Amino acid sequence: MKKITIVIALFFSVLAVQAQTKESPSPADSKNSDDQESLAKDYLSQIMGVALSATSNMKLFHFVYDWIGTPYRFGGSSRRGIDCSAFTKELYSQVFNMDIQRSSRDIFSMVSPVRKDDLQEGDLVFFKIHSRRISHVGIYLGNNRFAHASSRGVAISSLDDAYYKRYFYRGGRMLESFKAELQKQEDDNSKN
């Protein structure tokens, strides 16, 4: 795992150095930039097991990649340790500019149900693990894979894994009315 982390860090370091050494964009530079983004998409696709397309939200995948391996800590909300709902809240804040609730049950109250077959990148997946109530949440990435803060830390798992298949409850998509309310609140806050 350490070797993979080192290779990944080296890969992004090379990309960062190349980006810093470029002065003015030319058509060739634009092509190189497109090639680098394509290379990054291919790389993230392999690591995450999700086919990234031209329409994929790269901000989502970079966010997940940056947090992979962060330890799990119940009630935690930092890089030192984070739980599933805090990870989801942080992701929605950083990637989608949305301030959502803190607990998995409260987050569920903010979504409209989505069938497992209709899940899209960025949708939420909810689980009832050893409970009658929702006790776990993750973010759907595609190809039946989702990112979440599990007992082994922030990781990418498959909805096809026997464990998650057994406890899967429902998918959810942020309600349009809730999105509109959040936007209104942001507009009001920026006026004050």
C-alpha positions as CSV (number, residue, x, y, z in Angstrom):
1,M,0.0,0.0,0.0
2,K,2.9,2.3,0.8
3,K,4.4,1.7,-2.6
4,I,1.1,2.6,-4.3
5,T,0.9,5.8,-2.2
6,I,4.5,6.7,-3.2
7,V,3.8,6.1,-6.9
8,I,0.6,8.2,-6.7
9,A,2.4,11.0,-4.9
10,L,5.2,10.9,-7.5
11,F,2.8,11.0,-10.4
12,F,1.0,14.1,-9.1
13,S,4.3,15.7,-8.2
14,V,5.4,15.3,-11.8
15,L,2.1,16.8,-13.0
16,A,2.5,19.7,-10.6
17,V,6.1,20.5,-11.6
18,Q,5.1,20.4,-15.3
19,A,2.2,22.7,-14.6
20,Q,4.4,25.2,-12.8
21,T,7.2,25.3,-15.4
22,K,4.8,26.2,-18.3
23,E,4.8,29.9,-19.1
24,S,2.2,30.7,-21.7
25,P,-0.2,28.3,-23.2
26,S,0.2,27.4,-26.8
27,P,-1.8,24.9,-28.9
28,A,0.8,22.2,-28.1
29,D,0.6,23.1,-24.4
30,S,-3.2,22.8,-24.6
31,K,-2.8,19.3,-26.1
32,N,-0.3,18.4,-23.4
33,S,-2.8,19.6,-20.8
34,D,-5.5,17.5,-22.3
35,D,-3.2,14.5,-22.5
36,Q,-2.3,15.0,-18.8
37,E,-5.9,15.2,-17.8
38,S,-6.6,12.1,-19.8
39,L,-3.7,10.4,-18.1
40,A,-5.0,11.5,-14.7
41,K,-8.4,10.2,-15.5
42,D,-7.0,6.8,-16.7
43,Y,-4.9,6.6,-13.5
44,L,-7.8,7.4,-11.2
45,S,-10.0,5.0,-13.1
46,Q,-7.6,2.2,-12.4
47,I,-7.2,3.0,-8.8
48,M,-10.9,3.5,-8.1
49,G,-12.2,0.9,-10.4
50,V,-14.6,3.4,-12.0
51,A,-14.5,4.4,-15.7
52,L,-14.1,8.1,-15.8
53,S,-15.6,9.9,-18.8
54,A,-15.4,13.4,-20.2
55,T,-18.5,14.2,-18.1
56,S,-17.1,12.8,-14.9
57,N,-16.7,15.3,-12.0
58,M,-12.9,15.2,-11.6
59,K,-13.2,17.4,-8.4
60,L,-15.2,14.5,-6.8
61,F,-12.6,11.9,-7.7
62,H,-9.7,14.1,-6.7
63,F,-11.4,14.8,-3.3
64,V,-11.9,11.1,-2.7
65,Y,-8.4,10.3,-3.8
66,D,-7.0,12.8,-1.4
67,W,-8.9,11.4,1.6
68,I,-8.3,7.6,0.9
69,G,-6.6,6.1,3.9
70,T,-7.7,8.7,6.4
71,P,-8.4,6.7,9.6
72,Y,-11.9,6.2,10.9
73,R,-12.9,7.9,14.1
74,F,-16.5,8.0,15.4
75,G,-17.5,11.6,15.7
76,G,-14.3,12.7,13.9
77,S,-14.2,15.3,11.2
78,S,-10.6,15.9,10.3
79,R,-7.7,14.2,8.6
80,R,-6.7,12.7,11.9
81,G,-9.9,10.7,11.9
82,I,-13.4,11.0,10.3
83,D,-16.6,9.1,10.3
84,C,-19.0,8.4,7.4
85,S,-21.3,11.3,7.8
86,A,-18.6,13.9,8.4
87,F,-16.8,12.6,5.3
88,T,-20.0,12.9,3.3
89,K,-20.6,16.4,4.7
90,E,-17.1,17.5,3.9
91,L,-17.3,16.1,0.3
92,Y,-20.6,17.8,-0.4
93,S,-19.2,21.1,1.0
94,Q,-15.9,21.0,-1.0
95,V,-17.1,19.3,-4.3
96,F,-20.7,20.5,-4.6
97,N,-20.7,23.7,-2.4
98,M,-23.5,22.3,-0.3
99,D,-23.8,22.4,3.4
100,I,-25.6,19.2,4.4
101,Q,-26.6,17.7,7.7
102,R,-24.1,15.9,9.9
103,S,-25.7,12.5,10.7
104,S,-26.5,9.8,8.1
105,R,-30.2,9.7,9.2
106,D,-30.5,13.5,8.8
107,I,-28.7,13.4,5.4
108,F,-31.3,10.7,4.3
109,S,-34.1,13.2,5.1
110,M,-32.6,15.5,2.5
111,V,-32.6,13.2,-0.5
112,S,-35.2,11.7,-2.8
113,P,-34.9,7.9,-3.1
114,V,-33.1,6.5,-6.1
115,R,-33.2,2.8,-7.2
116,K,-29.8,1.1,-7.0
117,D,-29.9,0.6,-10.8
118,D,-30.4,4.4,-11.3
119,L,-27.6,5.7,-9.1
120,Q,-25.4,8.4,-10.7
121,E,-22.0,9.8,-9.8
122,G,-22.3,11.9,-6.6
123,D,-25.5,10.2,-5.4
124,L,-25.6,8.9,-1.8
125,V,-25.9,5.3,-0.7
126,F,-27.4,4.4,2.7
127,F,-27.0,1.3,4.8
128,K,-28.6,-0.2,7.9
129,I,-25.7,-2.1,9.4
130,H,-26.7,-4.1,12.4
131,S,-29.6,-1.7,13.0
132,R,-33.2,-1.0,12.1
133,R,-32.1,2.6,11.4
134,I,-29.8,4.1,8.8
135,S,-26.3,3.9,10.3
136,H,-23.9,4.4,7.4
137,V,-23.6,6.6,4.3
138,G,-21.3,6.8,1.3
139,I,-21.0,8.6,-2.0
140,Y,-21.6,6.7,-5.2
141,L,-18.8,6.9,-7.8
142,G,-20.1,4.6,-10.6
143,N,-19.7,1.0,-11.6
144,N,-21.3,-0.1,-8.3
145,R,-18.5,1.5,-6.3
146,F,-18.7,4.1,-3.6
147,A,-16.5,6.1,-1.3
148,H,-17.0,6.1,2.4
149,A,-15.3,6.3,5.8
150,S,-15.4,2.7,7.0
151,S,-14.0,1.0,10.0
152,R,-10.7,0.6,8.0
153,G,-10.7,4.3,7.1
154,V,-11.7,6.2,4.0
155,A,-11.9,3.7,1.3
156,I,-13.7,2.7,-1.9
157,S,-15.9,-0.3,-1.7
158,S,-18.3,-2.2,-4.0
159,L,-22.1,-2.4,-3.6
160,D,-21.6,-6.0,-4.9
161,D,-19.5,-7.0,-1.9
162,A,-21.6,-9.5,0.2
163,Y,-21.3,-7.3,3.3
164,Y,-22.6,-4.1,1.7
165,K,-25.1,-5.9,-0.5
166,R,-26.6,-7.4,2.7
167,Y,-26.9,-4.1,4.5
168,F,-27.7,-1.7,1.6
169,Y,-30.9,0.2,2.3
170,R,-31.4,2.8,-0.4
171,G,-29.8,5.3,-2.8
172,G,-30.6,8.9,-2.6
173,R,-30.2,12.1,-4.6
174,M,-30.2,15.6,-3.1
175,L,-33.7,17.0,-3.4
176,E,-34.1,19.8,-5.9
177,S,-36.1,21.8,-3.4
178,F,-33.3,21.4,-0.8
179,K,-30.7,22.5,-3.4
180,A,-32.8,25.6,-4.1
181,E,-33.1,26.4,-0.4
182,L,-29.4,26.1,0.1
183,Q,-28.8,28.4,-2.9
184,K,-31.2,30.9,-1.4
185,Q,-29.5,30.8,2.0
186,E,-26.1,31.3,0.3
187,D,-27.5,34.3,-1.7
188,D,-28.9,35.8,1.5
189,N,-25.6,35.3,3.4
190,S,-23.6,36.9,0.6
191,K,-25.9,40.0,0.8
192,N,-25.3,40.5,4.5
